[in-house]
Amino acid sequence: MYLIFFSLLFLSYCQDPTVFKASDKVSYIIKDRIQRPNDLLFFTEGLTFIADDMLLESTGLYGDSEIHYIDNIFDKQNIGLKARQPIGKQYFGEGCSKIKNKNGKDEIYMLTWKERKAFLLNSNLQLVQELEIPGEIQEGWGMTSYRNSDDEDILLISDGTNRLYHLDPSDFKVKKTVSVRLENGSDLNKLNELEIIGDGTILANIYETPFIAQIDPHDGKLIDILDFTALIQDVESVKGKGYADPMFNKVLNGIAYKDGNLILGGKQWPYFYQIELQSQQSQ
């Protein structure tokens, strides 16, 4: 259900969580708002957990693009940047992901938008290798990773179309491409930030909308579309419709998941939102 007197009821959700209908299959509870300090209001592009209380975030805009860790994500008094790495004024940063290499060490990948470059970084966010984005990928948008049936890490990349690309990190080449379509057969375009969740499906922001698609990454089958209008309404209730730039308020972007914790964000939003998804059958 959607609430008409949203701004009045929403203030009490920490004590009495409100259930919002996301679709016919799924509802969600906003468990908490995590305040971003003023120096952490980034143009969020990629978001993923790096540890239980630490996020890896990549950011966009020419001249402001970087990648960094946000530490103490669940400690509102001590949340802050642990490290940051600018990527150069000539680049517009996009999605990011973490995998473990064959030696068991963390490796970080970050995309750029139109520059056809990607960066391989070590766990200290130092550049290891500059990579070329494969030609079949239109632009760099979102990124995540999953472990396949052969126990190999695979990178997943979106490019603003309805396609998801499976890349082998050993050579950064496309192994497989899947297309995502609506029930009527039309393309579901503007797939952006990506994140694998606990059941092995993928959540994908649909750019410039309040919607997140749930997709089977292996064949591109659309499982559901979730409506997170409530988050946009909350941002506007706090900062007003003129906050930063009217476009930014509408752009939901940034999905991180680990061990049942789902974090959603947006471009230059003042909060991360901790979300609990629930099947409608459990209500």
C-alpha positions as CSV (number, residue, x, y, z in Angstrom):
1,M,0.0,0.0,0.0
2,Y,1.0,3.6,-0.5
3,L,0.4,6.2,2.2
4,I,-1.1,9.5,1.4
5,F,0.1,11.2,4.6
6,F,3.5,9.9,3.9
7,S,5.6,12.6,5.5
8,L,3.8,12.3,8.8
9,L,3.9,8.6,9.1
10,F,7.4,8.1,7.8
11,L,9.0,9.8,10.7
12,S,8.1,6.9,13.0
13,Y,9.3,4.1,10.8
14,C,12.4,3.4,13.0
15,Q,10.1,2.6,15.9
16,D,7.2,1.1,13.9
17,P,8.4,0.1,10.5
18,T,5.9,0.7,7.7
19,V,5.4,-2.0,5.0
20,F,5.4,-0.6,1.5
21,K,4.1,-2.7,-1.5
22,A,6.8,-3.0,-4.0
23,S,4.9,-5.3,-6.4
24,D,2.3,-8.0,-6.3
25,K,5.0,-10.4,-5.0
26,V,7.2,-8.3,-2.8
27,S,6.9,-5.8,0.0
28,Y,9.6,-3.9,1.9
29,I,10.3,-2.3,5.2
30,I,12.5,0.7,5.5
31,K,14.5,-0.4,8.5
32,D,16.7,2.7,8.8
33,R,18.0,5.9,7.3
34,I,21.8,6.2,7.4
35,Q,22.8,9.8,7.3
36,R,25.6,10.6,4.8
37,P,27.9,13.4,6.2
38,N,27.9,16.5,4.0
39,D,31.3,15.6,2.6
40,L,29.9,12.2,1.5
41,L,27.2,13.4,-0.8
42,F,28.6,11.8,-4.0
43,F,27.1,11.2,-7.4
44,T,26.7,7.5,-6.7
45,E,27.3,5.1,-9.5
46,G,28.5,1.8,-8.0
47,L,27.9,0.4,-4.5
48,T,28.8,-2.9,-2.9
49,F,29.7,-4.3,0.5
50,I,33.4,-4.9,1.0
51,A,33.0,-6.1,4.6
52,D,30.2,-6.4,7.1
53,D,30.3,-2.7,8.0
54,M,32.1,-1.2,4.9
55,L,30.9,-0.2,1.5
56,L,32.9,0.3,-1.7
57,E,31.4,3.2,-3.7
58,S,32.3,4.5,-7.1
59,T,31.2,8.0,-8.2
60,G,30.6,9.9,-11.4
61,L,30.8,13.4,-12.9
62,Y,33.8,14.8,-14.8
63,G,36.3,16.2,-12.3
64,D,34.7,14.5,-9.3
65,S,34.9,10.8,-10.2
66,E,36.5,8.6,-7.6
67,I,36.4,5.3,-5.8
68,H,36.5,4.9,-2.0
69,Y,35.5,2.9,1.0
70,I,32.8,4.1,3.4
71,D,33.6,2.6,6.8
72,N,31.3,2.1,9.9
73,I,28.2,2.1,7.7
74,F,26.0,1.0,10.6
75,D,27.6,3.4,13.1
76,K,26.0,6.7,12.5
77,Q,28.4,8.5,14.8
78,N,31.6,7.2,13.1
79,I,30.6,6.7,9.5
80,G,33.3,8.1,7.2
81,L,35.7,7.6,4.4
82,K,38.5,5.2,5.0
83,A,40.3,5.7,1.7
84,R,39.7,7.4,-1.6
85,Q,41.2,7.3,-5.1
86,P,40.4,9.9,-7.8
87,I,40.5,8.5,-11.3
88,G,41.3,11.6,-13.3
89,K,39.3,14.6,-14.6
90,Q,39.0,13.1,-18.1
91,Y,36.9,10.2,-16.8
92,F,33.3,9.9,-15.7
93,G,33.2,7.0,-13.2
94,E,30.6,4.3,-13.3
95,G,30.0,0.9,-11.6
96,C,32.4,-1.1,-9.5
97,S,32.7,-4.6,-8.1
98,K,35.0,-6.7,-6.0
99,I,36.2,-10.2,-6.7
100,K,39.0,-12.5,-5.3
101,N,41.8,-13.3,-7.7
102,K,43.4,-16.8,-7.9
103,N,45.7,-16.0,-5.0
104,G,42.7,-15.2,-2.8
105,K,43.3,-11.4,-2.7
106,D,40.6,-8.8,-3.3
107,E,40.6,-7.1,-6.7
108,I,38.5,-4.1,-7.5
109,Y,37.1,-3.2,-10.9
110,M,35.7,0.1,-11.9
111,L,34.1,1.3,-15.1
112,T,34.1,4.6,-16.9
113,W,31.1,5.9,-18.9
114,K,32.1,6.9,-22.5
115,E,35.9,6.7,-22.3
116,R,35.9,2.9,-22.9
117,K,38.3,2.4,-20.0
118,A,38.0,0.2,-16.9
119,F,40.4,0.0,-14.0
120,L,41.7,-2.9,-12.1
121,L,42.7,-1.8,-8.6
122,N,44.2,-3.6,-5.6
123,S,42.5,-3.6,-2.2
124,N,44.3,-0.4,-1.3
125,L,42.6,1.2,-4.4
126,Q,45.9,1.5,-6.2
127,L,45.9,1.1,-10.0
128,V,47.1,-2.4,-11.1
129,Q,46.0,-2.3,-14.8
130,E,44.0,-0.2,-17.2
131,L,41.6,-2.2,-19.3
132,E,39.7,-1.6,-22.5
133,I,35.9,-2.1,-22.4
134,P,35.0,-4.8,-25.0
135,G,33.6,-3.4,-28.2
136,E,30.2,-5.0,-27.9
137,I,29.5,-3.1,-24.7
138,Q,27.9,0.2,-25.7
139,E,29.0,2.2,-22.6
140,G,30.1,1.5,-19.1
141,W,27.2,1.7,-16.7
142,G,26.7,-0.8,-13.8
143,M,28.8,-3.7,-12.6
144,T,28.6,-6.6,-10.1
145,S,30.0,-10.1,-9.9
146,Y,28.9,-13.7,-9.2
147,R,30.4,-17.1,-8.8
148,N,29.4,-19.6,-11.5
149,S,28.9,-23.3,-11.3
150,D,32.6,-23.9,-11.9
151,D,33.4,-21.8,-8.8
152,E,34.8,-19.0,-11.0
153,D,34.1,-15.3,-10.5
154,I,32.3,-13.6,-13.4
155,L,31.8,-9.9,-13.9
156,L,28.4,-8.6,-15.0
157,I,28.2,-5.3,-16.8
158,S,25.2,-3.2,-18.0
159,D,25.5,-0.5,-20.7
160,G,22.2,1.4,-20.5
161,T,20.5,-1.0,-22.9
162,N,18.5,-4.1,-22.0
163,R,21.6,-6.3,-22.2
164,L,23.7,-7.8,-19.4
165,Y,27.3,-8.9,-20.3
166,H,29.1,-11.7,-18.6
167,L,32.9,-11.1,-18.6
168,D,35.8,-13.3,-17.7
169,P,38.0,-11.2,-15.4
170,S,41.1,-13.1,-16.5
171,D,41.0,-11.5,-19.9
172,F,38.1,-9.0,-19.5
173,K,36.3,-10.4,-22.5
174,V,32.6,-11.1,-22.9
175,K,31.7,-14.8,-22.4
176,K,27.9,-14.4,-22.8
177,T,25.3,-11.7,-23.3
178,V,21.6,-11.9,-22.1
179,S,18.8,-9.6,-22.9
180,V,16.0,-8.5,-20.5
181,R,12.5,-8.0,-21.8
182,L,9.1,-7.0,-20.4
183,E,6.2,-9.5,-20.5
184,N,5.0,-7.8,-23.7
185,G,8.3,-8.6,-25.3
186,S,9.6,-5.0,-25.5
187,D,13.2,-4.3,-24.3
188,L,13.7,-3.2,-20.7
189,N,16.3,-0.5,-21.3
190,K,18.3,1.8,-19.1
191,L,19.6,-1.1,-16.8
192,N,22.1,0.6,-14.6
193,E,23.7,-0.3,-11.2
194,L,23.7,-4.0,-10.5
195,E,23.9,-6.2,-7.4
196,I,23.6,-10.0,-6.8
197,I,21.4,-10.8,-3.8
198,G,21.1,-13.8,-1.6
199,D,18.9,-16.0,-3.9
200,G,21.3,-15.5,-6.8
201,T,19.1,-13.1,-8.7
202,I,20.2,-9.7,-9.7
203,L,18.8,-6.3,-8.7
204,A,19.2,-3.6,-11.4
205,N,18.3,0.1,-11.1
206,I,16.3,1.3,-14.1
207,Y,17.9,4.7,-14.7
208,E,15.8,7.8,-14.0
209,T,12.9,5.8,-12.5
210,P,12.0,4.7,-8.9
211,F,12.1,1.1,-10.1
212,I,14.5,-1.7,-9.6
213,A,14.3,-4.8,-11.7
214,Q,14.8,-8.3,-10.3
215,I,16.4,-10.5,-13.0
216,D,17.8,-14.0,-13.5
217,P,21.4,-13.1,-14.5
218,H,21.9,-16.4,-16.4
219,D,19.2,-16.0,-19.0
220,G,17.9,-12.4,-18.5
221,K,14.4,-13.5,-17.4
222,L,12.6,-10.6,-15.7
223,I,11.3,-11.9,-12.3
224,D,9.8,-8.7,-10.9
225,I,9.9,-4.9,-10.9
226,L,10.0,-3.2,-7.5
227,D,8.8,0.3,-6.8
228,F,10.8,2.4,-4.4
229,T,8.9,5.7,-4.8
230,A,8.9,5.9,-1.0
231,L,12.6,6.6,-0.9
232,I,12.4,9.4,-3.4
233,Q,9.5,10.9,-1.4
234,D,11.5,10.8,1.7
235,V,14.5,12.5,0.1
236,E,12.2,15.3,-1.1
237,S,10.5,15.6,2.3
238,V,13.9,16.3,3.9
239,K,15.7,18.3,1.3
240,G,12.9,19.7,-0.9
241,K,12.4,19.3,-4.6
242,G,15.1,21.9,-5.4
243,Y,17.8,19.9,-3.5
244,A,21.1,20.1,-5.4
245,D,19.4,19.6,-8.8
246,P,15.9,18.4,-9.4
247,M,17.1,15.5,-11.5
248,F,19.2,14.0,-8.7
249,N,16.3,13.6,-6.4
250,K,14.6,11.3,-8.9
251,V,17.7,9.2,-9.6
252,L,17.7,6.1,-7.4
253,N,21.2,4.5,-7.8
254,G,23.4,2.3,-5.7
255,I,22.5,-1.2,-4.5
256,A,24.6,-3.2,-1.9
257,Y,23.7,-6.5,-0.4
258,K,25.4,-8.8,2.1
259,D,24.0,-11.4,4.5
260,G,20.5,-10.1,4.4
261,N,21.4,-6.4,4.6
262,L,20.2,-4.5,1.6
263,I,21.3,-0.9,1.2
264,L,19.9,1.5,-1.4
265,G,21.0,5.0,-2.3
266,G,20.7,7.7,-4.9
267,K,22.8,10.3,-6.7
268,Q,23.9,12.9,-4.1
269,W,21.2,11.7,-1.7
270,P,21.6,12.6,2.0
271,Y,20.9,9.0,3.1
272,F,21.5,5.4,2.5
273,Y,18.4,3.3,3.2
274,Q,18.5,0.0,4.9
275,I,15.8,-2.1,3.4
276,E,14.2,-5.5,4.2
277,L,12.4,-7.3,1.4
278,Q,9.6,-9.6,2.2
279,S,7.5,-11.9,0.0
280,Q,3.8,-11.1,0.0
281,Q,3.1,-14.6,1.1
282,S,4.8,-14.0,4.4
283,Q,2.6,-11.0,5.3
